Amino acid sequence: MLEHFLLLSCRSRGLECLGARIQKNTQPVKRWPIMSVSEQSSPSSPEDDAIAPDVQERDFSVPVLCLIAFVIGIVAAIGAVFFRYLISIVHNLFYYGTFSTVYDANQFEPASPLGPLVILVPVVGGLIVVWLVRTFAPEAKGHGVPEVMFAIYHKKGDVRGIVALVKSFASAISIGSGASVGREGPIIQIGASFGSTIARALNLVRWQKITLLSAGAGAGIAATFNTPLGGVLFAVEMLLPEVSNRTFLPVVVATATATYAGRIAFGLDPAFIVPLSAEKAIEAIDPVQLGAYAVLGVLAGVASWMFIRTLAWCEDVFPKLPGNDYTQNIIGMLMIGIMSYLFLLTTGHYHTAGVGYATIQDILNANPYAIMLLGILFLAKIVATSISLGSGASGGVFSPSLFIGATLGGMVGVICSQLFPNSDFTMVEFALVGMGALVGGATGASMTAIVMIFEMTRDYNVIVPLVLAVAIAVGVRRWLIKDNIYTVKLRHRGRPIPMDRHTNMYLVQPIKEVMAKNFKILPVDTPIQEALAAVGEDGTTHIIAADGARIAGYVRFGTIPYQADRLAGQTLRGVLSSDYVIAPSTNIMNSVITRMNSRRRSYAIIVSGDGRIPRPDDVVGVVDSKEIAEVVVSNHYG
């Protein structure tokens, strides 16, 4: 369909030879570098990669790619094992002064012999983390998944190999020393780094780099949580821009391999043991309960919005505090240490420290929790995770989302059991559904949330209310805020990614890599003869007509010389076209083409800027049928 659209567009512009090349699949068009003759080019971002020297990229067959994915799965599983043991070592050293790899995050541990000094443990760990991140890999800061998405859409799938090592140590120290973060984000970034590093070492083409990056990320999460299907779905829903046999199969191979290796190391048990799941359901869910699960879905959607907004606020506020990264981290980690110590004094456990699996498991064991305690834990975990990540900790948001969802669901279950004593409401089942609803609402990965909760608990009894609550939670959250907990960070950094991320792989390219830069901006009242003289010597083929501070339209210079005699005495105003769209230079190719198609336009003017009304001075490039066709030929058939 896209090729058909391009053929029509090319022929309508007199580009029959290029259209024929697409249709006949002959040799690809050689893409010559087009130098801008305008002095209005956008300054490069410090985050952009330098232009790499020309290298011969390889394009392996799918079977070979699956073989590489098999190796990535093994490496990712080894990374997951190393990461898990590293967390155990750090935790035991910081809290108990012993060197040991024995640590069960699902069980509450005795109070640290440090007493009140335990408040300083997150501070010490945080300072080490800041030093590691600042010195070796700034990408290791935060919760990992946004950086992986950023690499896919803005860095051609490149993730530096050093990130895996630094992220392992930084996140292990953050989690082990008590920062309120999870271990899924780090292992996703670690696995993605493995996949990308191997792909770059083999000089693979862009789509294969992104595929192996996604395979590594899915393999990491599958090995960590013993969730092979969840790992695949996470890669499909959150990372892969294209879902097809050539991208799906390597991800499946990597996740299956990593899961098998992870089970050898960690055992076959699910992430959480749910005693209630052993009871067989003997009848359909009571309609009253189903209604309560729907209410839980609404509340989970609102809670997801709260979590996203709080985290985004903290990530904006902490960098603005006086001092530097170290002082900002000290402030945040002191708050985390005080919070966890207060919970120890009042409840006997460090509820908000670390991943929080012990609290989740305690709720799933049906141990009684008061409504007020569940509510306090719910709010405290949102605040603690937001402060931890905002002040510079390295860790994920998946585990905190499980904690927040379990406490919210447990709270709803306890309230409903008191309101409807004859309807067999249980705190455990509502906690399970709350976990899935919060994960789905916060991340936007609805299928991943449903499947992972089932794989992590093996409780099939709640699958129907789980699907209902997750769907409602995602819908409510999207109504309140479109960005999920991963993409909101990228948007605040000025590097948004498209809301609809599933497309052909070559359309993931940033539009600034595709756009033509050989344009000139001339006043709309410039005579045709003067326009010809102004642009005829330097090969310019596009003219942007400016009416003062407003973009008035465009002129395809290639059509003017053949009509010069007939147009004598006229100005650009008489020949300009207005069937164009304005697109920011941060967009990817798919977003621009979608906008052109929806508005039935054949031309795009690419601008830099901050969202204000674009002016002629903001123009940095143009996209016409020729640019689109060249990308299709060089990437799809090349």
N, C-alpha and C positions, 0 to 999 in steps of 0.2 A: 504493500500500500504506500509506504514512504517512497520507494523507488518510482512508483507510478506518478506520485505527486511531483517528484523532482523532474521526471521526464517532461511532464506537461509544463512545468515552470521553466526548464531549460529551453524548450522549443519556443515558448512564448517570448523568450528574450533573445532568440536567434542563436542559441547554443546547441544546434542540432548535432554537431560532432561530438560534444561532450555527452549529450543524451544517448547517442548511439553507442558510445564507449561503455556507458552504464549498462545498456541493454544487451550488448554483445559480450560483455565481460572480457574485454581485451586487456592489454597492459594497463596498469593503474596510472593515473595522472601523477606526474612528478610535481611535488609541491615545492615551488621555489619560494624562498623567503621574500616577503613583501615588506619593504621598508617604508615607514611613514614619511610623507613629505610635510605633514603637519607638525607643528611644535606643541601640539596639545595632547600628546600621549600621556597616559596615566602613569604616575610614578609607581615603581614596583614596590610591592609589600615586602618587608623584611622576612616574612614567613614564606615567601615564594622561593622555590628552588631556583638555583642558577641554571641556565640553559646547559644541558649536558652535551658533550661532544657526540657527534654522530656515531652510533654503534649499530651493528647488524642485530636487530631484534629477532628472536626465535618465536616460532608459532608451532607448538607441539600438538600432536593429535590427542584426542580425549583419552585413549588408553594410557598414553605416556603421562598425561596430566594426572590421571588417577594413581599411577604408580608414584609420582612425586607426592601426591596427597597422602598416600599411605605412609611415606616417610615423615611427612609433616605431622600426621596423627601420632606416630610414635614419639617424635620429639616433643609435641605439645603435652602428651601424657607424662613424659619425664619431667617437663617443666612444671606441670601441676603437682606432681609428687614432691619435687624439690621445694616448690612454693609452700605447700602444706606443712612440710617439716620445718621449713624456715620460720613460719609463723609460730609453731610450737616452741622452737628454741628461743625465739625472741620473747615470747610471752613468759616462759619459765624464768628466763634470765631477769627480765624487768620486774616481775611481780614477786618471785620467790628466791632469786639469787642462785638458781641451780641450772645446770646445763642438762637438758633433757628434751627428747623429741616426743615424750608422752603428754598429749594434751587432747582432751575430748571437748570440743567447743559446744557440744550438745548437753553437757552436764555442768551444773554450777560447781565452782571450786571454792575452797575455804578462803577467808579473808587473807590478804597479804600481810606478812609480818612487819611490813613497813608502817602500818597504821596510817595516820594522817598524811605521812609523807608520800603515800600512793598518789596523792593529788599531783605531784611533780613528775610522775612516770610518763604521762602523755606529753608533758613539756619537753623532757629529755629526748624522747623518741621523735617528737616533732622537729626539734632542732636538727637532728641527724638527717631526717627526711628532707628538710629544706636544703641542707648542704648538698646532699646527693643530687637532688633535682636541679638546683642552680648550677652545680659544677659539671654534671655529665649529661643530663637529658631533661630539658624543660617539659617535654611531652609527657613525662611520667607523673606530673602533677595532676591532681584531680581524679575523676572516676573512670578514665580510660576509654570508654566507648565513644564519646564525642571526638576524641583524637583519632580513633580508627575511622570514623565516618569522615572526618576532615581529610584524612589521607586518601580515602577513596575518591572523594569529589573534588579535591583541590590539590592533591599531590601525586596524582597518577598511580595511587596504590602503593606508594613508597613509605615504609616505616623502617626507621633505622634499627639495625641489629642491637645497638647498645641499649635501646629502649627496653628490650626484654630483660636484660640483666639489671638495669637500674630500677625498673618497675617492680621486679621481684623483691629486691631488698627494701625499696622505699615502702611498698605496700605491706610487706611482712612486718616491718618496724612500726608502721602506723597501726595496723591491726593488733599486733602483739603488745604494743604499749598502751592500748586502750582507746584509740581514736574510734569514733562511732561510724565505721565504714565497713563495706563488705569485700569479699574476695573474688566476686565474679567479674567485676570490671577489670581488675588487674590481670586475671588469667585470660580474659578476652584480648586485652592489649598485648600480653605476652605471646599468646598463640598467633595473633595477627602479625607480630614482629617476626616470629619464626617463618611464617608463610611468605611474607613479603621479602625477607632477607634471602630465602632460597630462590624465590622467583627473580629477584634482581641479580643474584649471582649467575643465573642462567640466561640473563638478558631476555626475559620473556616479554611478549607484547602486553600492552596495558590490560586488556580484558583478562588475560591469564594471570597477571600479577594480582588483580583484584579478586579473582576466583580463589587463588591459593591463600591470599590474605584472609578471606572469609572462611575458607576451610580451616585455617589455623585457629581463628577465633572460635568457630563452632566446636572444634576439637577440644580446645581448652575448657570451655564451659561444660562440655559433655563429660570429660574426664573428672572434673572437679565435683560435679553434682551427681554423677552416675545417671545422666539424662541424655541418651543418644538422640532421641527424637527432638528433645528440647534444644539441643545444640544445633541440629539441622534447621529447625524452624527459626531459631534466632538469627542464623546466618541468612536465611531466606527473607525473613520479615524486616530485619534491621540493616543488613549490610549489602547483600547482592543487588546491584541495580538491574540485572537481567536474570530471570529464572528460566533456564532451558536445560536440555540434557548436558550440554557442554559445561555448564556452570554447576548444575545440581549434583551430578555424579561425583566429581572430586570432593565436594563438601560431605556427601554421604560416606565416602570411603574414609576420609579423615576422621569424622566423628565416630564412626563404628570402630575404627582402629584404636582411637584414643580411649573410648569407653571400655573396650576389652582390656587394654593395658592398665587403665585406672582400676578396674575391678580386681585385677591381679594384685595391685598394690594396696587398695583400700577395702576390698571385700565386696560382697554382693548386696549388702544392705542398702536400702534407700537412705536419702539424706535425713529424713525424719521417720521415726517409728510412731505409728498411730494405732494404739490398741483397739480403738473403736472400729477400725476398718475391718477387723476380723468378723464382726457381726454382719450377717447377711441381711440385705433388705428384703422384707416380705410383702411390702405393698408400696404403691406409688407415694410420692411426697405429698403431704397434706397441703391443700391449697393455701391455708393460712401461713404455713412455713414458706411456701413458694413466694407469697407476697412479701414476707419478711426478707427473703433473699433479694428480692427486687429492690426493697428499700436499702438493704446493705450495698447493693450496686450503686445506687444514687449517692449514698454517703461515701463510698470508696472513690467515686468520681470527684466529689468535692474535696476529699482528703488528698487525692492525687494532685489536684490543683493547688491546694495549700502547700504540699511538699515541694512542688515545682517552683512556686513563687517564693517560698522561704529560702530554698537553696539558691535560686537566682539572685535574690536580694543579698544573701551573705557573700556570694561570689563577687558581687559588685561593691559591697561595703568594705570588706576587709582590706582589699588593695588600696583603699583610700584612707585608711587609718594612718596616723603619724608613724614615722619610722620606716623600716624596711621589711622584707619578707620574714626575717627572724623575729622581730618584735611583734609583728602581726600574728605570727604563729604562736608565740608565747601567750598572747592574750587569749586566743581561741582555745588552746590546749589547757590553759588554766581553768577556763570555764568548763571544759569537758571533764577534767580531773575532779573539780568540785562537785559537779553534777553526779558523777558515778560514786563518789565517796558519800554523798548525802543519801543516795539510794542504799548503799551498804548500811548506813546507820539506821535507816528507817525500815528497810525490808530484809536486810541480811545478805543482799547480793548486789554486784556491780551491774545492774540491768542494762545501762546504756553504754557500757564499755565494749569495744570489739564488735564482732558480727552479730551478737545477740541471739545466737541459736539456742542457748540454754533456756532463755525465757520462752522462746517459741516452743521448744520441746516440752517445757513444763506445762504450758497451756494445752498442748496436744495430749498430754498425759491425763488431762481432766482434773488437775489439781485446782482447788477452788481459788478464784481471784475475785476480789471485790470490784464492783463497777468503778468506784473512784480510782483504785489503783490502775485498772486497765486504761482509764481515761488519761491519767497522769503519764503512764508509760507511753501511750499513743502520742501525746503532745511532746514529751521529752525526747523521744527518738527523732521526731521531725527536726526539732531544734538542734539536738546534738549532732546529727548527721550533717545538717546544713552548716553549722559552725565548723565542724571538722574539715569539710571539703572547702569551705570558704576561706579558712585560715591557712590552707596549704597542705592538708593531709593527702595521702595517696591511697585510694581505695574506691570500691564500687558502691552503687546505690541499690543493687538487687536485694542483698540481704537485709538492709534497713527497710526496704519496701515490704519484705516478708514479715518483719517484726511489726511494722506499722499496721499492716493488714490483719495480722493475727490478733493484735490488741483491739483494733476496731471491730473485727468480726466477733471476737469473744465478748466485747461489751454489748453488742447488739444481741448476741445469743443469750447472755445473762438477763438482759432487760426483757426479752420476749418470753423467756421461761417463767418470769415472774408475772407477766401480763397474761400469758396463755398457759397455765399450768397443765392443761389436759392435751396439749399438742406436741408433747415430746421434743421440745426444743433442747438442743445441746450446745454448750459453748464450743466444744471441739469442732463440730461440723461447720459452725459459723466462722470459726477462726480459720479453718482451711479455705473456705470460700473467700473470706476477707483477704487472705494472702494472695490468691490468684487475682482478685478484683483490683487490689492495690497495685500489683505488679503490672497488670494489663493497662490500668488507667494511667499509671505514671510513665511507662515506657512506650505505650501504644502498640506493643507486640501482643495482641490478644490471643492468637493461636499458641504462641510460645508460652504465655502465662498459663493457659488451660492445660497444655500437655506437660509442662514442667511440674506443675503442682501435682498432677496425677503421678508422674514418674518419681517425684521426691517423696511422696507419701504412700503410693500404691493403694489409695482409697478411691475406689470406683463409685462408691455410694453417693458421692456429692457431685458427680460429673454434670448432671442436669442443672442444678442450681449454680454450679460453677460457671457453666457456659452463659447462663442468664445474667449473673452478676457481673461477669467480665465484660459482656457486651454493653450493658447499661453503664458501667463505670467508664469504659472508653468513650462512649457517646457523650456522657455528662462532662467528662474532662475536656474533650474536644470542643464542646459548646462553650466552656469557660475559657479555655486557652488552646490554641491550635498546636503549639509546639509541645513535644513531650520532654521528659526530663533530660534527654540527651541532646536534642536539637536546639533547645532554648539557649544552651551555652554557646553554640555555634552562631546563633543569630545575634547574641549580644556581642560576639567578637567581630561582627560584620562579615561573617562567612557562612551564610545560611545554605542549607541544602534543600532540594525540592521536596515538597510534601508528598508528591507521587514519585517514588524512587525506583519503580520497576519499569525499565525501558531497555532498548538495545544498548549494549555495553559502550559502543563508540559514541553514543549520544551523551555520555557522562562527561565528555571533555568540557572544560571551562570555555565559555564563549570567547574569552579574550585570546584563546589559542587558535580560534577559527576565523575570527573577524578580519576583514580587510582593513588595512591602515592607510592605503593610498587614496586619501580623500583631501579635499580642500573645502574650506568654509568661505563662502562669498556672499556679499549682500544680495538680497533678493532682487534689487533693481539694477544689478550689474548687466550691461549689454552683453548679448551673446558673443560678439566678436572679442570683447575684452575677456570673457570667461575662457574662450578658446585659447587666447594668447597666454592667460595666466596658468593654464593647466596643461597646455600642449607639449611643453618641453620636458616634463618630469614623469610622464606616464600615468598621471592621475586619471582614474576612471570613474570617480564618484565626486559629486559636488553636493554639499549640504548648503541649502539656501537659508540665510539668516535674515530675519525681519527684526532688526534691533536686538533685543535680548531674548527673542523667541525663535525657535526652530520652525521655519515656514514649510519646509519640505526637502526633497532631494531631486537630483537630476543625474541620470546615468550618462556620463560624458560620452560613452561609446556611441550613443545614438545621435549626438549633435552634429559631428562633422559631415554626415551624409545629408543633413538638412540645413547646412549653414546658409546656402543661398536663400532658401525659402524663409528662414528665420531672421534674415538680416533686418536690423532695426529693432528687434524685440529684446526684451530682458529675460532674465531667468524666471521671472514671475510667470511668464507666459508658457513655460515648458516644464515647470516643476511638478512633481507628483506628490500626493499626500497619502498614498496607501502604505503607510509605514507604521511600525510600532516602536516605542521606546523601551529599551531593556537595559538594566544595570550590568556592568561588566563582571559582577560577581555571579551571574547566572551561569548555569550549564547549558549546553546546546539544546538539550531536550526542552528545557523551560522556554527558550526563545522560540523554537519551532512550534511548540504548543500554543504560545501566545499569537504567533503569526497565523496559524491555522484557524484558531478560534475567532479571530477578528478579520479573517479573509484578507490578510495583507501579504505582500510579496517581498517586503523589505524591512530590515530592522536597523535602527540607529542605536548604537551601543554607547552608553554614557557612564561616566564615573559620577559620584555624588553621594549625598547622604539622605536621599529621599525627597529633597525639595524639588520644585519645578525645574526640569533640566533646561539649561541654556546652551547656546552654540559652543561656548567655551568648554562645556562638559563632554563633548563628543570625543570618543577615543577610537571609534571604529564603526564599520558597517558590515552587515551580513545580507548578501543577495543570494539568488539561486546558485550562482557559481560557487560560492564558499560552501554551501550545503552539499552540493553535488560532489565537490572535491573530497569532502570528508567521507561521504558514502563510498566513493570509489576506492580511496586509499585505505580505508579501514575495513569495509565490508568485503571487498573483492581483492584487496591487495595482499 
